[in-house]
């Protein structure tokens, strides 16, 4: 399937997000109930919190990429109501728990890499402040 940019011009597919490195084994160790025989056949409502954590982290990464791109491209930020700091804090907690980061400083560096990859696609290529 070809890589199709979003309406903003940002193409998320070439960006290396930290959550891309997660394996099923990582998720299984973090959320054993979700992957247990019992959990697989249970209703999603009883075991979906773990899956929701993964999806929330992935969304936070993408929101931060889009915010950086919009700022660099001089576009309106469709996520203007979303606070960068809140996403950083949430990602730090998740990254540390899953071994993707050793702490806040490492998480900030991972997020900076996401933002730089997004900014590199912007027509002007200005870094986020």
Buried (B, 14 or more C-beta within 10 A) or exposed (E): EEEEEEEBEBBBEEBEBBBEEBEEEBBEEBBEEBBEEEBEEBEEEEBBEBEEBBEBBBBBBBBBBBBBBBBBBEBEBBBEEBEBEEBBBBBBBBBBEBEBBEEBEBBBEBBBBBBBBBBBBBEEEEEBE
